[in-house]
Amino acid sequence: MSIDFEIIRKDVAEALYTTPDQIGMDDNLTDMGLDSMRIMVLVTTWQERGMEMDFLTFAEDQTLNAWKAALEAHQT
C-alpha cells in the first residue's frame, strides 16, 4: 500500500512548525530542523497508515524531491 506524497509533505511541514508551501522540494530538511528522531516518528506514522518503506529510505537524502522519487519508484 502507498501513501500520498502530499500527506508526507503536510506531515513534514507540521513537524517543522511551518506550512507545506514554505518547504522547497530541494530544501535540505535537516538544515530546516528535521532531525533523525523526527524522521523516525514520521516514518512510523506513515507505516501505520500503510506505507511499506523504511527509515533508511528517508534518512539517506533528506529532500522532498528525493523522498517523492523514492515513493514513486517503490510504487511502480
C-alpha angles and dihedrals in degrees: 000000000000135000126224113258092224089062089053091049091049092048092049090050091051091050088053093045092240140097126271092247090059092064116077119214091243098039113123103244092204090057087052091055104268103139128188093264092056091047090051091051091048093049091048090052091049091048089053087054091054106272113144099202126104138229095262091062089061098036096056101065114012105203128104090238091057092046092049091049091050091050092048092048091050093051095054 
